[in-house]
Amino acid sequence: MIKKYEAKIIEIGEEVEIFSEENMMVIFDDSVPIELRTFGVIHEKVHLLEDIEIGDVLEIAGEPYDILFVGSKVNDTINEIGHCTISFNGETSADLPGTMCVEKKALPELAVGAKIQIYKA
């Protein structure tokens, strides 16, 4: 297993539930402006060690998800501001370039202190 990314959740915006109802989660690192924090899962700032690819595994709070699609801007925005939109829909494509699609299953139970990890299996 090769770890590509690991960050600890430090804040959960009060409007995160709005996105979870759509099987989506928006993540940002702690450099994001205050106006975007309300709907984001905020994590400590770390850098991507290797590009994220289809076939990698996203793990949030110990719950693993196979990565099925990586939008053309995901690696850039993860590196810049720790941002991407994660869609838990089982799709292999998305309209927005900052979207990552993972297998369709229940969203993880979020908690401050939980980890967001991405690794090559």
LONU-408888 format. One record per residue (C-alpha): y, x, z; residue number from 0; residue in one letter. Coordinates in pm, whole numbers, plus 50000, padded with zeros to 5 digits. Last residue first. Layout:
N
<node north="Y" east="X" up="Z" nr="NUM" rest="A"/>
...
END
This chain:
121
<node north="49944" east="49611" up="49696" nr="120" rest="A"/>
<node north="50293" east="49727" up="49601" nr="119" rest="K"/>
<node north="50527" east="49636" up="49882" nr="118" rest="Y"/>
<node north="50820" east="49419" up="49970" nr="117" rest="I"/>
<node north="50912" east="49355" up="50330" nr="116" rest="Q"/>
<node north="51144" east="49115" up="50510" nr="115" rest="I"/>
<node north="51098" east="49158" up="50884" nr="114" rest="K"/>
<node north="51144" east="48925" up="51180" nr="113" rest="A"/>
<node north="51408" east="49021" up="51438" nr="112" rest="G"/>
<node north="51596" east="48691" up="51413" nr="111" rest="V"/>
<node north="51341" east="48427" up="51329" nr="110" rest="A"/>
<node north="51231" east="48246" up="51015" nr="109" rest="L"/>
<node north="50906" east="48052" up="50991" nr="108" rest="E"/>
<node north="50788" east="48130" up="50640" nr="107" rest="P"/>
<node north="50817" east="47889" up="50347" nr="106" rest="L"/>
<node north="50505" east="47692" up="50268" nr="105" rest="A"/>
<node north="50319" east="47784" up="49951" nr="104" rest="K"/>
<node north="50396" east="47822" up="49583" nr="103" rest="K"/>
<node north="50355" east="48183" up="49480" nr="102" rest="E"/>
<node north="50673" east="48382" up="49437" nr="101" rest="V"/>
<node north="50971" east="48363" up="49206" nr="100" rest="C"/>
<node north="51256" east="48615" up="49231" nr="99" rest="M"/>
<node north="51598" east="48498" up="49116" nr="98" rest="T"/>
<node north="51905" east="48709" up="49041" nr="97" rest="G"/>
<node north="51879" east="48659" up="48663" nr="96" rest="P"/>
<node north="51916" east="48279" up="48690" nr="95" rest="L"/>
<node north="51708" east="48056" up="48463" nr="94" rest="D"/>
<node north="51373" east="48134" up="48622" nr="93" rest="A"/>
<node north="51029" east="48240" up="48496" nr="92" rest="S"/>
<node north="50670" east="48279" up="48618" nr="91" rest="T"/>
<node north="50673" east="47976" up="48847" nr="90" rest="E"/>
<node north="50481" east="47937" up="49174" nr="89" rest="G"/>
<node north="50772" east="47752" up="49336" nr="88" rest="N"/>
<node north="50872" east="47956" up="49641" nr="87" rest="F"/>
<node north="51203" east="48059" up="49483" nr="86" rest="S"/>
<node north="51366" east="48362" up="49639" nr="85" rest="I"/>
<node north="51734" east="48406" up="49563" nr="84" rest="T"/>
<node north="51837" east="48767" up="49579" nr="83" rest="C"/>
<node north="52074" east="48980" up="49776" nr="82" rest="H"/>
<node north="52057" east="49303" up="49974" nr="81" rest="G"/>
<node north="52419" east="49368" up="49874" nr="80" rest="I"/>
<node north="52401" east="49644" up="49612" nr="79" rest="E"/>
<node north="52035" east="49746" up="49615" nr="78" rest="N"/>
<node north="51901" east="49390" up="49627" nr="77" rest="I"/>
<node north="52160" east="49294" up="49363" nr="76" rest="T"/>
<node north="52044" east="49563" up="49119" nr="75" rest="D"/>
<node north="51669" east="49504" up="49169" nr="74" rest="N"/>
<node north="51713" east="49128" up="49124" nr="73" rest="V"/>
<node north="51935" east="49145" up="48813" nr="72" rest="K"/>
<node north="51670" east="49101" up="48539" nr="71" rest="S"/>
<node north="51486" east="48832" up="48734" nr="70" rest="G"/>
<node north="51155" east="48922" up="48898" nr="69" rest="V"/>
<node north="50868" east="48678" up="48845" nr="68" rest="F"/>
<node north="50526" east="48619" up="49004" nr="67" rest="L"/>
<node north="50563" east="48800" up="49337" nr="66" rest="I"/>
<node north="50261" east="48726" up="49557" nr="65" rest="D"/>
<node north="50366" east="48592" up="49896" nr="64" rest="Y"/>
<node north="50270" east="48733" up="50237" nr="63" rest="P"/>
<node north="50368" east="48575" up="50573" nr="62" rest="E"/>
<node north="50433" east="48834" up="50848" nr="61" rest="G"/>
<node north="50790" east="48720" up="50910" nr="60" rest="A"/>
<node north="50862" east="48755" up="50538" nr="59" rest="I"/>
<node north="50626" east="48947" up="50313" nr="58" rest="E"/>
<node north="50692" east="48987" up="49943" nr="57" rest="L"/>
<node north="50397" east="49132" up="49751" nr="56" rest="V"/>
<node north="50414" east="49319" up="49421" nr="55" rest="D"/>
<node north="50239" east="49178" up="49114" nr="54" rest="G"/>
<node north="50558" east="49134" up="48913" nr="53" rest="I"/>
<node north="50780" east="49430" up="48991" nr="52" rest="E"/>
<node north="51036" east="49535" up="49253" nr="51" rest="I"/>
<node north="51197" east="49869" up="49177" nr="50" rest="D"/>
<node north="51124" east="50152" up="49419" nr="49" rest="E"/>
<node north="51276" east="50262" up="49753" nr="48" rest="L"/>
<node north="51517" east="49968" up="49775" nr="47" rest="L"/>
<node north="51795" east="50050" up="50013" nr="46" rest="H"/>
<node north="51860" east="49909" up="50358" nr="45" rest="V"/>
<node north="52137" east="49692" up="50503" nr="44" rest="K"/>
<node north="52020" east="49481" up="50796" nr="43" rest="E"/>
<node north="51927" east="49123" up="50716" nr="42" rest="H"/>
<node north="52110" east="48795" up="50667" nr="41" rest="I"/>
<node north="51920" east="48481" up="50565" nr="40" rest="V"/>
<node north="52189" east="48300" up="50376" nr="39" rest="G"/>
<node north="52353" east="47957" up="50366" nr="38" rest="F"/>
<node north="52626" east="48015" up="50626" nr="37" rest="T"/>
<node north="52657" east="48386" up="50551" nr="36" rest="R"/>
<node north="52829" east="48342" up="50215" nr="35" rest="L"/>
<node north="53175" east="48263" up="50358" nr="34" rest="E"/>
<node north="53147" east="48556" up="50602" nr="33" rest="I"/>
<node north="53139" east="48815" up="50325" nr="32" rest="P"/>
<node north="52811" east="49005" up="50269" nr="31" rest="V"/>
<node north="52778" east="49355" up="50419" nr="30" rest="S"/>
<node north="52503" east="49237" up="50656" nr="29" rest="D"/>
<node north="52243" east="49220" up="50380" nr="28" rest="D"/>
<node north="52190" east="48901" up="50184" nr="27" rest="F"/>
<node north="51893" east="48665" up="50133" nr="26" rest="I"/>
<node north="51883" east="48321" up="49975" nr="25" rest="V"/>
<node north="51573" east="48108" up="50031" nr="24" rest="M"/>
<node north="51428" east="47839" up="49809" nr="23" rest="M"/>
<node north="51168" east="47565" up="49838" nr="22" rest="N"/>
<node north="51435" east="47299" up="49759" nr="21" rest="E"/>
<node north="51435" east="47175" up="50121" nr="20" rest="E"/>
<node north="51452" east="47545" up="50213" nr="19" rest="S"/>
<node north="51787" east="47566" up="50036" nr="18" rest="F"/>
<node north="51954" east="47303" up="50256" nr="17" rest="I"/>
<node north="51773" east="47444" up="50562" nr="16" rest="E"/>
<node north="51960" east="47776" up="50528" nr="15" rest="V"/>
<node north="52285" east="47591" up="50613" nr="14" rest="E"/>
<node north="52322" east="47726" up="50967" nr="13" rest="E"/>
<node north="52289" east="48084" up="50847" nr="12" rest="G"/>
<node north="52009" east="48294" up="50996" nr="11" rest="I"/>
<node north="52116" east="48631" up="51137" nr="10" rest="E"/>
<node north="51966" east="48977" up="51201" nr="9" rest="I"/>
<node north="51653" east="48971" up="50982" nr="8" rest="I"/>
<node north="51501" east="49321" up="50976" nr="7" rest="K"/>
<node north="51466" east="49508" up="50649" nr="6" rest="A"/>
<node north="51180" east="49673" up="50465" nr="5" rest="E"/>
<node north="51166" east="49758" up="50096" nr="4" rest="Y"/>
<node north="50934" east="49940" up="49855" nr="3" rest="K"/>
<node north="50637" east="50004" up="50082" nr="2" rest="K"/>
<node north="50337" east="50145" up="49893" nr="1" rest="I"/>
<node north="50000" east="50000" up="50000" nr="0" rest="M"/>
END
